Amino acid sequence: MATYKGIQGYSVQKLSSDPTVEDTVGQLWYNSNSGKFKISVAGAGAWAAGTNINTAREYLAASGITTAAIVMGGDAPPGDDSLTETYNGTTWTEVANLNDARYQLSAAGQAPSTAALVAGGREPTISNSAEEWDGTSWTEATNLTTARALSGMAGIQTAAIMFGGYTGSPAPSSITDKAVVWNGSTWTETADLLVGRSGIYNAGTSTAALGIGGNIPGVTATVESYNGTSWTETTNINTARSDGASGGSQTAALIFGGLTGSVVTESWDGSSWTTVGSLATGRHATSGTTGTSNSSGFAAGGYNPGSTNLNTVEIWTDPVYAIKTVTVS
């Protein structure tokens, strides 16, 4: 009869207590205290309810990580919003307002909530304004070369790339393929997107970015990858969509929500997109980020089709780790 050591290449360990689940995924052991065989598993990711933001709004922006995030701006009728809120992993706190109230703005910042960059948006006219956050206040930065709204933006406060969006009204006739990079002091034009679009999802850095989905007009599943010099088409997402939220890196990204995909979440591993756990509340015009990976993140605010502006927040965890008892029959 084959032994476990013969199949797996190592013996079953005898332990008096269970080890850390994250460090032992796929391993089997015998717990001598409980008299049970155990195994660590990594299950599918899932969304869970988080703490609500203080002000319900749509078309807001976000940056940071799950335990240190910032959301800013948005549309909270009867007017544009300048409100900024920071999150410490437990509560949202209102802090210094943006200098320019706006919605449909874009943000960069994969570091904790003490450093962020916002640019563009509507005030209600389309804006070229840019502002930097230092953890305490917003400071006006160099204006964009072209006013735009609903653009993608990837990177950090001192090194970002902004691409796509729309530059005039009505929006469908003014969708742009232009991209600009930010070096901490100035904006410089770089290679154009292959396909111009607004409401575009984003992930990555200023030299290794993804431009995902968007509106051409009409939602698209197209994904483009940027290498610091040019854009290249890569694997399409499974559900064409626009106006949702995203984050992560060029090889580990997450997108969620949006028009035609209001609950759909997709995860990218560098070669393929996989549809994973759905949001509990459908939302577009939402904000959110996952920092530099696709293993944790949040979705905040937005608009629930047929309902109203949202203040609800959902938290993403992937994978969900667990220790299972092995039963024998």
C-alpha positions as CSV (number, residue, x, y, z in Angstrom):
1,M,0.0,0.0,0.0
2,A,1.3,3.5,-0.9
3,T,2.2,5.7,2.1
4,Y,1.6,9.4,2.5
5,K,5.3,9.9,2.5
6,G,5.6,8.0,-0.8
7,I,2.9,10.1,-2.4
8,Q,3.7,13.5,-1.0
9,G,7.4,13.1,-0.3
10,Y,7.2,13.8,3.4
11,S,5.7,12.2,6.5
12,V,2.7,13.5,8.4
13,Q,3.9,15.6,11.3
14,K,2.6,15.1,14.8
15,L,1.8,18.5,16.5
16,S,0.4,19.4,19.9
17,S,-1.3,22.5,18.4
18,D,-2.3,23.7,14.9
19,P,0.3,25.8,13.0
20,T,-0.4,29.2,11.4
21,V,-2.8,28.5,8.5
22,E,-1.3,31.0,6.1
23,D,2.1,29.3,6.3
24,T,0.9,25.7,5.9
25,V,-1.6,25.7,3.0
26,G,-1.9,22.2,1.5
27,Q,-0.1,20.5,4.4
28,L,-1.6,17.7,6.5
29,W,-0.7,17.1,10.1
30,Y,-1.9,15.1,13.2
31,N,-3.1,17.2,16.2
32,S,-2.2,15.0,19.2
33,N,-4.3,17.0,21.6
34,S,-7.5,16.6,19.6
35,G,-6.6,13.3,18.1
36,K,-7.6,14.6,14.6
37,F,-5.9,14.9,11.3
38,K,-5.9,18.5,10.0
39,I,-5.2,20.3,6.8
40,S,-4.7,24.0,5.8
41,V,-6.7,25.2,2.8
42,A,-7.0,28.5,1.0
43,G,-10.6,29.1,-0.2
44,A,-12.0,31.5,-2.7
45,G,-12.0,35.2,-1.9
46,A,-15.1,37.0,-0.5
47,W,-16.5,40.4,0.2
48,A,-17.7,41.2,3.8
49,A,-19.5,44.3,5.2
50,G,-17.2,47.1,6.3
51,T,-17.7,50.4,8.2
52,N,-19.8,52.9,6.2
53,I,-18.3,56.1,5.0
54,N,-19.8,59.2,6.6
55,T,-21.3,60.8,3.4
56,A,-23.1,58.8,0.7
57,R,-21.9,59.8,-2.8
58,E,-21.1,58.6,-6.2
59,Y,-18.1,59.2,-8.6
60,L,-15.7,59.6,-5.7
61,A,-12.1,58.6,-5.8
62,A,-9.9,56.5,-3.4
63,S,-6.4,55.5,-2.7
64,G,-4.4,53.6,-0.1
65,I,-4.7,50.1,1.3
66,T,-7.5,48.3,3.2
67,T,-6.3,49.4,6.6
68,A,-5.1,52.9,5.7
69,A,-7.3,54.4,3.0
70,I,-8.6,57.7,1.8
71,V,-11.7,58.7,-0.2
72,M,-12.3,62.1,-1.7
73,G,-14.7,64.2,-3.7
74,G,-17.8,62.8,-5.4
75,D,-21.3,63.7,-6.3
76,A,-23.6,64.1,-3.3
77,P,-26.6,66.0,-4.6
78,P,-27.4,68.9,-4.6
79,G,-23.8,69.6,-5.6
80,D,-20.2,68.4,-6.1
81,D,-18.4,67.3,-3.0
82,S,-15.0,68.3,-1.6
83,L,-15.2,66.0,1.4
84,T,-12.3,63.8,2.3
85,E,-12.4,60.8,4.7
86,T,-9.6,58.6,5.9
87,Y,-9.9,55.0,7.2
88,N,-7.7,53.4,9.8
89,G,-9.0,49.9,9.4
90,T,-11.9,50.5,11.8
91,T,-13.5,53.9,11.3
92,W,-13.8,56.7,8.7
93,T,-12.9,60.2,9.8
94,E,-13.6,63.4,8.0
95,V,-10.4,65.4,7.4
96,A,-9.4,68.5,5.3
97,N,-11.6,69.1,2.2
98,L,-10.3,69.2,-1.3
99,N,-9.5,72.7,-2.5
100,D,-11.8,72.1,-5.6
101,A,-15.0,70.3,-5.1
102,R,-15.4,67.8,-7.9
103,Y,-16.7,64.4,-9.0
104,Q,-15.5,61.9,-11.7
105,L,-12.0,62.6,-10.5
106,S,-9.0,60.2,-10.5
107,A,-6.6,59.3,-7.7
108,A,-3.2,57.6,-7.3
109,G,-1.5,56.4,-4.2
110,Q,-0.8,52.7,-3.3
111,A,0.9,53.7,0.0
112,P,-1.0,54.3,3.2
113,S,-3.4,57.2,3.4
114,T,-0.7,59.9,4.1
115,A,0.2,60.4,0.5
116,A,-2.2,60.8,-2.5
117,L,-2.7,62.6,-5.8
118,V,-6.0,63.6,-7.4
119,A,-6.5,65.1,-10.8
120,G,-9.2,66.0,-13.3
121,G,-13.0,65.6,-12.7
122,R,-16.0,67.8,-13.1
123,E,-16.6,71.0,-11.0
124,P,-19.2,70.8,-12.8
125,T,-17.2,71.9,-15.9
126,I,-14.4,69.5,-16.8
127,S,-11.3,70.3,-14.7
128,N,-7.5,70.2,-15.2
129,S,-6.8,70.8,-11.5
130,A,-4.5,68.5,-9.6
131,E,-3.9,68.3,-5.8
132,E,-1.6,66.4,-3.5
133,W,-2.4,65.1,0.0
134,D,0.3,65.0,2.7
135,G,-1.8,63.3,5.5
136,T,-3.0,66.6,6.8
137,S,-4.1,68.9,3.9
138,W,-4.5,69.3,0.2
139,T,-2.1,71.4,-1.8
140,E,-2.6,72.6,-5.4
141,A,-0.2,70.9,-7.8
142,T,0.7,71.6,-11.5
143,N,-2.5,71.4,-13.6
144,L,-3.0,68.7,-16.2
145,T,-2.1,69.6,-19.8
146,T,-5.7,68.8,-20.8
147,A,-8.8,68.9,-18.6
148,R,-10.5,65.5,-18.4
149,A,-12.8,63.4,-16.3
150,L,-13.5,59.7,-15.7
151,S,-9.8,58.8,-16.5
152,G,-7.7,55.9,-15.3
153,M,-4.8,56.7,-13.0
154,A,-2.1,54.3,-11.7
155,G,0.9,54.8,-9.5
156,I,1.8,56.8,-6.4
157,Q,1.8,60.5,-5.4
158,T,5.2,61.2,-6.9
159,A,5.0,58.9,-10.0
160,A,1.7,58.3,-11.8
161,I,0.2,57.8,-15.2
162,M,-3.3,59.1,-16.2
163,F,-5.0,57.8,-19.3
164,G,-8.3,58.0,-21.2
165,G,-11.4,59.8,-20.0
166,Y,-13.4,62.5,-21.7
167,T,-12.5,66.1,-22.4
168,G,-15.7,67.9,-23.3
169,S,-19.5,67.7,-23.4
170,P,-21.3,65.6,-24.5
171,A,-18.9,63.0,-23.2
172,P,-19.3,60.3,-25.9
173,S,-18.0,62.7,-28.6
174,S,-14.9,63.7,-26.6
175,I,-13.5,60.4,-25.3
176,T,-9.7,60.6,-25.4
177,D,-6.9,58.1,-25.9
178,K,-4.3,60.5,-24.5
179,A,-2.0,59.5,-21.6
180,V,0.2,61.7,-19.4
181,V,2.8,60.8,-16.8
182,W,3.5,62.7,-13.5
183,N,7.0,62.9,-12.0
184,G,6.0,64.7,-8.8
185,S,6.2,68.2,-10.4
186,T,5.1,68.1,-14.0
187,W,2.8,66.3,-16.5
188,T,4.3,64.9,-19.7
189,E,2.5,63.3,-22.6
190,T,3.3,59.7,-23.3
191,A,2.1,57.0,-25.7
192,D,-1.6,57.1,-26.5
193,L,-3.9,54.2,-25.6
194,L,-4.7,51.9,-28.5
195,V,-8.4,52.4,-27.7
196,G,-9.7,55.7,-26.3
197,R,-12.3,55.3,-23.5
198,S,-13.7,56.8,-20.4
199,G,-14.8,55.2,-17.1
200,I,-11.6,53.0,-17.4
201,Y,-10.3,50.7,-14.6
202,N,-6.7,50.8,-13.7
203,A,-3.9,49.0,-11.8
204,G,-0.1,49.1,-11.5
205,T,2.5,51.8,-11.5
206,S,3.5,54.7,-13.8
207,T,5.8,52.3,-15.8
208,A,3.9,49.1,-15.5
209,A,0.1,49.8,-15.7
210,L,-3.1,48.2,-16.9
211,G,-6.0,50.1,-18.6
212,I,-9.1,47.8,-18.2
213,G,-12.5,48.0,-19.7
214,G,-14.3,51.4,-20.1
215,N,-16.7,53.1,-22.3
216,I,-15.9,53.7,-26.0
217,P,-19.0,54.6,-26.1
218,G,-20.5,51.3,-25.3
219,V,-18.8,49.2,-22.6
220,T,-15.8,47.3,-23.6
221,A,-13.8,44.3,-22.3
222,T,-10.5,45.5,-23.8
223,V,-7.4,45.5,-21.6
224,E,-4.1,47.2,-22.4
225,S,-0.8,46.9,-20.7
226,Y,1.8,49.8,-20.5
227,N,5.5,49.1,-20.1
228,G,6.7,52.7,-19.6
229,T,6.9,53.3,-23.4
230,S,3.9,51.9,-25.2
231,W,0.5,50.2,-24.8
232,T,-0.1,46.6,-25.9
233,E,-3.4,44.7,-25.9
234,T,-3.6,41.8,-23.5
235,T,-6.3,39.3,-22.3
236,N,-9.8,40.8,-22.2
237,I,-11.9,40.8,-19.0
238,N,-14.8,38.4,-18.8
239,T,-17.6,41.1,-18.4
240,A,-17.4,44.3,-20.4
241,R,-18.0,47.2,-18.1
242,S,-17.1,50.8,-17.1
243,D,-17.3,53.2,-14.1
244,G,-16.3,50.7,-11.4
245,A,-13.2,50.4,-9.2
246,S,-10.0,48.5,-9.2
247,G,-6.5,48.2,-7.9
248,G,-3.4,46.0,-7.7
249,S,-0.4,45.5,-9.9
250,Q,0.2,44.7,-13.5
251,T,0.4,41.0,-12.6
252,A,-2.1,40.8,-9.7
253,A,-5.1,43.1,-10.2
254,L,-8.7,43.2,-9.0
255,I,-11.7,45.0,-10.7
256,F,-15.2,45.2,-9.2
257,G,-18.6,46.9,-9.8
258,G,-19.5,49.1,-12.7
259,L,-22.1,49.5,-15.4
260,T,-23.2,46.1,-16.7
261,G,-21.1,44.4,-14.0
262,S,-22.4,46.0,-10.8
263,V,-21.7,43.0,-8.5
264,V,-19.1,41.2,-10.6
265,T,-15.5,40.9,-9.3
266,E,-12.6,39.7,-11.5
267,S,-9.1,38.8,-10.5
268,W,-6.0,38.9,-12.7
269,D,-2.9,36.7,-12.3
270,G,-0.8,38.2,-15.0
271,S,-2.2,35.9,-17.8
272,S,-5.9,35.4,-17.2
273,W,-9.0,37.0,-15.6
274,T,-11.1,34.8,-13.2
275,T,-14.6,35.8,-12.0
276,V,-14.5,35.5,-8.2
277,G,-16.8,36.4,-5.3
278,S,-19.6,39.0,-6.1
279,L,-20.2,42.2,-4.2
280,A,-23.2,42.0,-1.9
281,T,-24.5,45.4,-3.2
282,G,-24.4,46.2,-6.9
283,R,-22.8,49.5,-7.5
284,H,-21.3,51.7,-10.2
285,A,-19.7,55.1,-10.0
286,T,-18.0,53.6,-7.0
287,S,-14.5,53.9,-5.6
288,G,-12.0,51.5,-4.1
289,T,-8.5,50.2,-4.1
290,T,-6.5,47.1,-3.4
291,G,-3.1,48.6,-2.8
292,T,-0.4,46.8,-4.7
293,S,-2.0,43.3,-4.8
294,N,-5.4,41.6,-5.5
295,S,-5.6,39.9,-2.1
296,S,-7.3,42.6,-0.1
297,G,-9.2,45.8,-0.8
298,F,-12.4,47.8,-0.4
299,A,-15.3,49.2,-2.3
300,A,-16.8,52.4,-1.0
301,G,-19.9,54.4,-2.0
302,G,-21.2,54.6,-5.5
303,Y,-24.7,54.3,-6.9
304,N,-27.0,51.3,-6.8
305,P,-29.0,51.1,-10.0
306,G,-32.6,51.8,-9.3
307,S,-31.8,53.0,-5.8
308,T,-29.7,55.9,-4.5
309,N,-26.2,57.0,-3.6
310,L,-24.5,54.6,-1.2
311,N,-22.4,55.0,1.9
312,T,-21.8,51.3,2.3
313,V,-18.4,49.8,2.2
314,E,-17.3,46.2,1.5
315,I,-14.0,44.6,2.3
316,W,-12.3,42.0,0.0
317,T,-10.1,39.2,1.4
318,D,-8.5,36.7,-0.9
319,P,-7.7,33.9,-0.2
320,V,-9.8,33.0,2.8
321,Y,-7.7,30.7,4.9
322,A,-9.1,27.8,7.0
323,I,-8.0,24.7,8.9
324,K,-10.1,21.7,8.2
325,T,-10.5,18.5,10.1
326,V,-9.9,15.4,7.9
327,T,-12.6,12.8,8.4
328,V,-12.0,9.1,7.6
329,S,-14.7,6.7,6.4
